Amino acid sequence: MEEEIRSEEPSAQTAAKKLTRKEKKELRKQKVRERRAARAVKVRMFPANKNGYHIMHFMNFLRFLFYWMHFLIFPYKLHGPHKVGKGAYIYFGNHYHIFDVFYPALSTKEGVHFITKQSVLEAPVIGYWAYLVGAIGANRDGSDVHTVISSMKVLRNGEKLSMFPEGMRNRSGGDEFLPFHGGTALLAIKTKTPIVPFVICNRPKVFRVTHVVFGEPFELSQYYGRKLTPEDYAEAEELLRNKLYEMRAQFRASRAKK
């Protein structure tokens, strides 16, 4: 009887060890998830170099890595004043494809902070890439105060920010933009930052040229120094939305004349 009990002891100890290993593995996973969540609520800032440029070296690497792939598979042509100088600007445009982030990034030698879904920053690999280029996480309902605070820090540091107000890629197949989420006008007014409007005039397709029009940078200076109501901000957002429709209509009309 004693021998049977002794023979059972090693197997019980082995089972305990296996359980402990599982627990340790789960604990490691939990720590990784916590680190990702902590990283996702931080925004990486980029100080200006001696020439006054805010350079993102990892973004430069991504520009080099994906430029030709993007251009060969989804060729594009940029129109208008698409070379943007140094300093703080807010890029504001519509959104069809994951490669749309390249259009603001190709307009400057500086880095550009993109606002993206919070879940992207918490993803295993792409989340770390997004952190390296200073991406800012946001909830789709636009209620994240952290997003506003981080964006204002970026702009006040003299850096660039890019926003796709539709909040997601437009897969509707129609010509209308998706409903815009607010925030662009508020940031531009609070920080007195110029806005660079750009509009993607046709839905990107493989081996077909996509035309992207950039407008002159402008400010919402008519709203500066005033105590604004929610209606004022809504009016400013509608002004921005109409600006994109106007730019697209003008481009299509000029193409039709040729």
N, C-alpha and C positions, 0 to 999 in steps of 0.2 A: 504493500500500500504506500509506504514511504517512497519507494522507487518510482511509483506512478506519479506521485505528487511532484517529485523532483524532475521527472521527465516533462511535466507540464509547465514548470517554471520558466525554462528558456523560451518556449513559444510565447508565453504571456509577456515576457520581457521584450521579445522581438516585436510583438504587436504594439507594445507601448512605445518602442523606439520608432516604429513606422508612423504612429500617430503623431509623435513629436516632430518628425521630419515634415509631415504634412502641415502641422501647425506653423513650423518655422517658415515653410514655403509660402503659406498664406500670409504670414506676418510680413515677409519680404515684399510680397505683391501689394499689401496694404500700404507699406512705406513708399513704394514707387508711386502708387496712386496719389498719396498725400503730397509727394514732391511735385508731381505734375500739376495737381490742383493749386499748390502754392505758387508755382511758376506761372500758371495761367492768369493769375490776378496781378502780376507784376508787368510793368512795361519797361523795356530796355531802352535807355536813353543813349544818344550818341553825341558827345561833345564836338564842337567845331574844331577843325584843324587850324593850323597857322594861317591858312588862306580863307578861313571863314566857312568852309564847306563841312557839312555833316555827312561823313562817309560811312556807309555800311559795307564792310568788306565781304561779308557773306552774300549780300545782295548782288554785289559785283560779280561774285563767283556764279550765282544763279543766272545772272544776265548772260554771262559767257557760256554757261552750260546749256541753257535752253533757247538761246536766241535763234540759232539756225533751225532747230527742230520746229520752233513756233513759226518762223518765217516760211519755211518750206512746206509745212503741212497746212497751216492756216495763214496764207500770205495776207498782208495788210498794207495799206497806204495811209500815212498820217497827213492831214490837211490842217491849214491854219497855223497860228503861232504856237507850235508844239515844243519849242525849246524854252524851258522855264528856268529863270535865274535862281541864284541861291537865296536862302531865307525861307521863312514860313509861308506855306500856301496850303489851301485845302482843294484837293482834286474832287470833282463832283461829276459822276457820270452814270449812265445806264449799264446794265449787266446781262450778258448772254452766256459767257463761257468762262471756264477757269483761267484761260489765258488772257482774259481782259485785264488782269493785274499788270501785264507787261506794258500797256499803253502809257500809264503814268510813269512807270519805272524807266521807260525809254526816253522820257522827255527831260531828264535831268541826270547829272553825274552824282547827285546826292542820294541819300537813302530816302525811302518813302515808307511811312508807317501805314499799314492797312488795317482797317477794322474788319474783323472776321468773326465767325461764330465761336462762342466760348468752347464748344466741343472740339473744334479744330486744335486749339491750344492745349487741350487735355489729351490729344491723341499721342500714341507712342513715338513715332518718328517725325511726322509732319508737324506735330506740335512743337518739337524742339527746334525745327527749322523756322517755324513761325516766330518763336521766341527770339531766335538769333537776328531776325530782321525787324524786331520791335513791333510785331503785330499786337493789336489791342483786341481783347475778347469782348463780345457783346451778346446779350440776349436778343432774340428776334423781336420781342415785344418792345424793345427800345427803352426798357425801364431801368437799365443798369446804370446807377450813378457812377460806379467805378469807371465805366466807359467814358463818360463825360469828363470826369476829373483827369483821367490818364490822357485823354485827347488834348485837354487844355494845357497840361504840362508839356506835352510834345510841341504844341504850337508856340507856347511862351518860351520854349528853349530854342526857337528859331528853326524848327524842323518841319518837314512836310508830312501831310496826312492825306490819305485817299479814302473816299467813302463811296459806296454803292448804295444809294438810298432805297433801292427796291428791296434790299435785305437778302435777296437770293437771286439765283439765275432765272431769267425770264424764259420759261419753257412753253408759254401760252401759244406761241405760233402766230399771234396777232401783231399788229403794228403799235399797239398801245403799251405804255410802260406799266409795270405793276404798281400798285399803290405805294407811294413813297413813305418811308419812316422819317419822322422828324429828327432834328439834331444838327444838321449842317448849318442852318441859319443861326441857331443859338450859339454854336461854337464860333462861327465867323464874326458875329456881332460882339460877343463877350470878349474875344481876344483881338478884335479888329484886324482879322487876317484876310488877305485877298483870296478870292475863289477862282480856281481854274476849271471852267466847265469843259467837258468833253462828251461827245455823243457818238456812239457806235451806230452807224447809219444803216447797216444791213446785218442780218444774223450770220455769224461766222459759219462757213461750211468748208469742208476739206477741199483744198486746191482752188478755192474761189477767193478773190481779193475782198477783204473786209475794209471798208472805208471808215476812218475815224477822224472826226473833226474836232479840233481844239479851238476854243474861243479865247479872246483876250481876257487876262485876269481882271477882275473887278471886285469892288467892295460894296457891302451893304451899308454904306456910310449914312444913308438917309435914316437909319435906325439907331445910329450912335448917339449917346448922351441922352437917351430917353428912357423913361420907365415903361417897359413894354408889357403888354398883356399877352395871354395865350393866342388871342386873335391876331395880334401883330406878328408873332412868330409864324403862325399858320399862313398869313399873307406873304411873308418873306419866303417860306418854303414853296408856296405856289408860284412865286416869281421865279425861283430857281428851276422848278419843273417846266414852266413855260419857256424858259431860256433854252433848255435842251430841245424841246419841240421846235422852237423857232430856228435854231441852228441846223437841225436836221432838214426842215422844210426848205431853208435857203440853199443848202447843199444840193438837195434833190432837184430844186428848180434850176440851179446853175448847170447841173449835169444834163438836164432835159434839153437845155438850149444848145448844147454842143452837138 
